[in-house]
Amino acid sequence: PLSGRCAYFVQRKNRFCKMIPAPGRRFCGEHGQQEKENDRKRIPCPLDPKHTVYEDQLQKHLKKCNSREKPKPVYFVQDINAGLKDVAEITEKQVPISSLSKEELENLIAKLQKASNGLELDLKEQVLSHQALQEALNDPKNGDSAFKHLKQQASILGNMEKLHLLGPGRCFVEFGAGRGRLSHWVDVALQNVEDVQFLLVERATTRFKVDGKHKRKDSVFERLQVDIQHLCLKKVPILEKKKLPVVGIGKHLCGAATGTMHTCANSRTLGC
């Protein structure tokens, strides 16, 4: 292990733990059970079993645990983007097409045609790139995994540039932001552009965020810890105040509101 770091070897990551143990200890609090002289019992946290806590400090931990329920922000509106809630109710309304009358079938076809009118159903794959990532793409220190993600991010920026979405006076909302690398590269691509804001939407707490790398005075970074399922964009204070056009971006998404996000992210109507 590195000097001053935990001596526990994490098999899954094939490296030693990087946490800092207490003075006089070889292991951090998470791996304290490895300490032979430590007779205190650690148990899974009832709020999030992914981490453990000393049993005799459970009540104290529950008051400050990052997984505890926190006051809801103003932009939290329960299930606003989740679509229909009652699955049982949806199932009851499903009717086999074979049981429809000719008139009902014609009405259904007309509705489907109206809903799909104007949609580009034949999507073309366009793998592009962007000069903002050229130095990183050519860095031999990057492994296969890092190179794969850089190519994907470069293609997203290339497509944004082709669609004239990279420019001043707008707010970029990154859905499923994680560490915020996609927003980071958008910011790099807009080095000489003024009045740019970034909203990084992520439902989970994230370690090793890259937000701290952004020192430009002209760009503002803000994180929204909320599930897209419950996000009402029109109630986000920074959007209410400046009313900038919104560009929705995302590299990896899943969950109840993903379909809604794909439909509405390029306007300020998501969550309305």
Secondary structure per residue as TSV (DSSP state, phi and psi in degrees):
chain	resnum	aa	ss	phi	psi
A	1	P	-	360.0	156.5
A	2	L	-	-67.1	152.8
A	3	S	T	-60.0	129.9
A	4	G	T	78.8	9.0
A	5	R	S	-113.2	165.7
A	6	C	-	-61.5	142.0
A	7	A	-	-90.3	7.9
A	8	Y	-	-82.4	129.1
A	9	F	E	-90.9	119.9
A	10	V	E	-88.5	105.8
A	11	Q	T	-60.8	-40.8
A	12	R	T	-62.3	-34.2
A	13	K	T	-100.8	-4.7
A	14	N	T	56.2	43.2
A	15	R	E	-160.1	168.2
A	16	F	E	-77.9	153.2
A	17	C	-	-63.2	141.8
A	18	K	-	-98.8	3.2
A	19	M	-	-70.2	156.3
A	20	I	-	-97.5	120.7
A	21	P	-	-76.4	164.1
A	22	A	-	-67.6	156.3
A	23	P	T	-53.4	129.9
A	24	G	T	86.1	-0.8
A	25	R	-	-108.6	152.7
A	26	R	S	-93.7	-24.2
A	27	F	S	-119.2	151.4
A	28	C	-	-73.6	175.5
A	29	G	S	-61.6	-35.5
A	30	E	T	-66.2	-33.0
A	31	H	T	-111.9	23.3
A	32	G	G	-63.0	-20.2
A	33	Q	G	-66.5	-14.1
A	34	Q	G	-76.5	-17.7
A	35	E	-	-74.3	113.8
A	36	K	T	-61.3	-37.0
A	37	E	T	-80.0	-2.1
A	38	N	-	-95.3	111.4
A	39	D	-	-99.9	8.0
A	40	R	-	-79.6	136.3
A	41	K	-	-88.8	135.6
A	42	R	E	-107.5	139.5
A	43	I	E	-129.1	157.3
A	44	P	E	-63.4	140.2
A	45	C	-	-67.4	129.6
A	46	P	S	-66.5	-19.5
A	47	L	S	-85.3	-28.4
A	48	D	-	-156.6	98.5
A	49	P	T	-67.4	-0.6
A	50	K	T	-71.4	-17.7
A	51	H	S	-129.0	163.4
A	52	T	E	-117.3	167.1
A	53	V	E	-148.6	151.7
A	54	Y	E	-64.2	132.5
A	55	E	G	-59.0	-37.6
A	56	D	G	-77.4	-3.7
A	57	Q	G	-118.5	17.0
A	58	L	H	-58.7	-50.2
A	59	Q	H	-61.6	-39.7
A	60	K	H	-65.3	-40.4
A	61	H	H	-66.4	-39.9
A	62	L	H	-61.0	-26.9
A	63	K	H	-76.1	-21.5
A	64	K	H	-123.0	2.3
A	65	C	-	-60.0	136.5
A	66	N	T	-64.4	-17.9
A	67	S	T	-92.4	2.6
A	68	R	S	-70.7	157.0
A	69	E	-	-72.2	126.8
A	70	K	-	-109.5	162.5
A	71	P	-	-57.6	138.2
A	72	K	-	-74.1	134.8
A	73	P	-	-70.6	166.8
A	74	V	T	-64.2	-25.9
A	75	Y	T	-88.6	5.4
A	76	F	B	-86.7	117.2
A	77	V	-	-129.1	113.8
A	78	Q	T	-51.7	120.3
A	79	D	T	57.9	25.9
A	80	I	T	-64.5	-26.9
A	81	N	T	-112.0	14.1
A	82	A	S	-87.0	-7.0
A	83	G	-	75.7	-153.9
A	84	L	-	-66.1	137.2
A	85	K	-	-91.1	-48.7
A	86	D	-	-84.1	101.2
A	87	V	H	-62.9	-38.0
A	88	A	H	-61.9	-40.0
A	89	E	H	-66.4	-38.6
A	90	I	H	-63.1	-43.9
A	91	T	H	-60.7	-39.6
A	92	E	H	-65.0	-29.2
A	93	K	H	-84.3	-11.0
A	94	Q	-	-71.2	130.4
A	95	V	-	-127.8	129.5
A	96	P	-	-58.6	137.9
A	97	I	G	-59.9	-32.7
A	98	S	G	-62.8	-21.5
A	99	S	G	-90.3	-4.4
A	100	L	S	-78.5	147.0
A	101	S	-	-76.6	167.9
A	102	K	H	-59.3	-41.0
A	103	E	H	-66.3	-42.3
A	104	E	H	-64.8	-39.0
A	105	L	H	-66.4	-41.2
A	106	E	H	-64.3	-38.5
A	107	N	H	-64.7	-40.0
A	108	L	H	-64.2	-44.1
A	109	I	H	-62.3	-40.5
A	110	A	H	-63.3	-40.1
A	111	K	H	-65.6	-42.5
A	112	L	H	-64.2	-40.3
A	113	Q	H	-65.3	-39.5
A	114	K	H	-66.7	-40.9
A	115	A	H	-67.7	-33.1
A	116	S	H	-93.7	-3.0
A	117	N	T	-63.6	127.5
A	118	G	T	89.6	-9.4
A	119	L	-	-78.7	139.8
A	120	E	-	-87.4	96.3
A	121	L	-	-80.4	-23.6
A	122	D	S	-95.2	89.3
A	123	L	-	-79.7	135.5
A	124	K	-	-106.7	131.9
A	125	E	-	-75.5	127.0
A	126	Q	-	-129.3	99.2
A	127	V	-	-90.2	106.5
A	128	L	-	-113.2	-171.2
A	129	S	-	-147.9	174.2
A	130	H	-	-144.4	142.0
A	131	Q	G	-63.2	-23.3
A	132	A	G	-61.6	-24.8
A	133	L	G	-105.7	4.3
A	134	Q	H	-61.7	-41.9
A	135	E	H	-63.4	-43.7
A	136	A	H	-66.7	-38.0
A	137	L	H	-66.7	-28.7
A	138	N	T	-93.4	2.6
A	139	D	-	-76.7	115.3
A	140	P	T	-68.3	-12.5
A	141	K	T	-73.0	-18.8
A	142	N	-	-75.3	132.0
A	143	G	-	-81.8	-176.0
A	144	D	H	-60.9	-42.1
A	145	S	H	-65.2	-47.1
A	146	A	H	-62.8	-40.6
A	147	F	H	-63.6	-39.8
A	148	K	H	-60.3	-47.0
A	149	H	H	-66.5	-38.6
A	150	L	H	-63.0	-40.9
A	151	K	H	-63.2	-40.5
A	152	Q	H	-65.3	-44.6
A	153	Q	H	-63.9	-40.3
A	154	A	H	-63.2	-38.2
A	155	S	H	-68.2	-38.8
A	156	I	H	-62.1	-45.9
A	157	L	H	-64.7	-38.5
A	158	G	H	-62.0	-41.2
A	159	N	H	-69.7	-36.1
A	160	M	H	-63.4	-41.8
A	161	E	H	-64.9	-40.2
A	162	K	H	-63.4	-32.0
A	163	L	T	-89.9	6.0
A	164	H	T	60.7	37.7
A	165	L	-	-94.6	-14.4
A	166	L	-	-90.3	110.2
A	167	G	-	-172.5	178.3
A	168	P	S	-78.8	166.5
A	169	G	S	63.3	45.4
A	170	R	E	-150.4	164.0
A	171	C	E	-115.2	124.3
A	172	F	E	-97.4	121.1
A	173	V	E	-107.2	112.2
A	174	E	E	-95.0	114.4
A	175	F	E	-88.7	136.2
A	176	G	T	62.8	51.5
A	177	A	-	-69.5	-30.1
A	178	G	T	59.3	-124.8
A	179	R	T	-79.5	-9.0
A	180	G	-	86.2	24.8
A	181	R	H	-69.9	-35.5
A	182	L	H	-63.6	-44.8
A	183	S	H	-62.9	-35.7
A	184	H	H	-57.8	-45.7
A	185	W	H	-72.2	-32.5
A	186	V	H	-63.0	-41.0
A	187	D	H	-63.8	-40.7
A	188	V	H	-62.1	-39.9
A	189	A	H	-68.8	-19.0
A	190	L	T	-111.6	35.5
A	191	Q	T	-57.0	-35.0
A	192	N	T	-104.9	21.8
A	193	V	-	-110.2	139.5
A	194	E	-	-100.6	160.4
A	195	D	S	56.6	62.0
A	196	V	E	-122.4	135.2
A	197	Q	E	-123.2	152.2
A	198	F	E	-130.1	129.3
A	199	L	E	-114.1	118.7
A	200	L	E	-103.7	108.7
A	201	V	E	-96.4	120.1
A	202	E	-	-149.9	129.2
A	203	R	S	-78.8	-23.0
A	204	A	S	-106.4	155.5
A	205	T	-	-68.1	141.9
A	206	T	-	-126.2	132.5
A	207	R	S	-95.6	160.3
A	208	F	S	56.3	43.0
A	209	K	-	-68.8	150.1
A	210	V	S	-96.9	7.8
A	211	D	G	-57.3	-34.5
A	212	G	G	-66.3	-12.6
A	213	K	G	-78.0	-9.7
A	214	H	-	-94.0	103.8
A	215	K	-	-107.5	-1.7
A	216	R	-	-66.5	138.6
A	217	K	S	-74.8	-23.2
A	218	D	S	-84.2	-12.5
A	219	S	E	-115.8	139.9
A	220	V	E	-117.4	128.8
A	221	F	E	-112.3	132.4
A	222	E	E	-141.7	138.1
A	223	R	E	-102.1	139.0
A	224	L	E	-117.0	109.0
A	225	Q	-	-88.9	91.2
A	226	V	S	-159.3	149.5
A	227	D	-	-75.2	138.7
A	228	I	G	-55.9	-28.7
A	229	Q	G	-55.2	-30.9
A	230	H	G	-114.6	12.8
A	231	L	B	-90.3	122.2
A	232	C	-	-108.0	100.3
A	233	L	G	-61.5	-34.9
A	234	K	G	-67.5	-13.7
A	235	K	G	-99.2	0.7
A	236	V	-	-70.6	121.7
A	237	P	H	-52.6	-43.4
A	238	I	H	-66.6	-29.7
A	239	L	H	-79.2	-35.4
A	240	E	H	-63.4	-37.2
A	241	K	H	-75.1	-50.3
A	242	K	H	-97.3	-22.6
A	243	K	-	53.1	44.0
A	244	L	-	-78.6	151.4
A	245	P	-	-59.8	145.3
A	246	V	E	-108.3	134.9
A	247	V	E	-116.7	116.1
A	248	G	E	-89.4	130.7
A	249	I	E	-132.9	158.1
A	250	G	-	-172.5	143.7
A	251	K	S	-104.9	-36.4
A	252	H	S	-143.4	122.4
A	253	L	-	-137.8	146.7
A	254	C	-	-156.4	163.4
A	255	G	S	122.8	-179.5
A	256	A	T	-64.7	-31.1
A	257	A	T	-101.9	9.4
A	258	T	H	-59.9	-45.0
A	259	G	H	-61.4	-40.9
A	260	T	H	-63.4	-42.3
A	261	M	H	-62.1	-44.1
A	262	H	H	-59.6	-33.8
A	263	T	H	-78.4	-38.5
A	264	C	H	-115.7	-2.5
A	265	A	T	-66.7	-20.1
A	266	N	T	-85.4	8.9
A	267	S	S	-135.2	174.4
A	268	R	T	-89.8	21.9
A	269	T	T	-96.5	-4.4
A	270	L	T	-63.1	124.8
A	271	G	T	89.3	7.6
A	272	C	-	-92.3	360.0
